[in-house]
Amino acid sequence: MSDKILDLNTPGLVVEVSKEEAAELGAFEEDALSEEDAQEATEEQED
């Protein structure tokens, strides 16, 4: 995987990684609102 990490610094180069490699690199850290949080925020604005 170290070669892939170095390749990520090459502009225009597409580097394919597995889900496991991506998770190890922190690529899929989810920080979006949940559907429930989004609905609550919308309801708060209507009040």
C-alpha positions as CSV (number, residue, x, y, z in Angstrom):
1,M,0.0,0.0,0.0
2,S,2.9,2.4,0.5
3,D,3.3,2.7,-3.3
4,K,-0.4,3.7,-3.5
5,I,0.1,6.4,-0.9
6,L,3.0,7.9,-2.9
7,D,0.9,7.7,-6.1
8,L,-1.8,9.8,-4.4
9,N,0.5,12.8,-4.7
10,T,0.6,12.5,-8.5
11,P,-1.8,15.1,-10.0
12,G,-4.2,13.5,-12.5
13,L,-3.4,9.9,-11.5
14,V,-6.4,7.8,-10.4
15,V,-5.4,5.4,-7.6
16,E,-7.8,2.5,-6.8
17,V,-7.9,1.3,-3.3
18,S,-10.0,-1.3,-1.5
19,K,-12.6,-0.5,1.1
20,E,-10.2,-1.7,3.8
21,E,-7.3,0.5,2.5
22,A,-9.6,3.5,2.2
23,A,-10.8,3.0,5.8
24,E,-7.2,2.7,7.0
25,L,-6.4,6.0,5.2
26,G,-9.5,7.7,6.8
27,A,-11.1,8.3,3.5
28,F,-14.6,7.4,4.7
29,E,-15.0,9.2,7.9
30,E,-18.7,10.1,7.9
31,D,-19.6,13.5,9.4
32,A,-22.8,14.3,7.7
33,L,-26.1,14.9,9.5
34,S,-28.3,11.9,10.0
35,E,-31.8,12.1,8.4
36,E,-33.3,12.5,11.9
37,D,-30.9,15.4,12.7
38,A,-31.8,17.1,9.4
39,Q,-35.5,16.8,10.1
40,E,-35.1,18.2,13.6
41,A,-33.1,21.2,12.2
42,T,-35.9,21.9,9.7
43,E,-38.6,21.7,12.4
44,E,-36.6,24.1,14.6
45,Q,-36.5,26.7,11.7
46,E,-40.3,26.5,11.2
47,D,-41.0,27.4,14.9
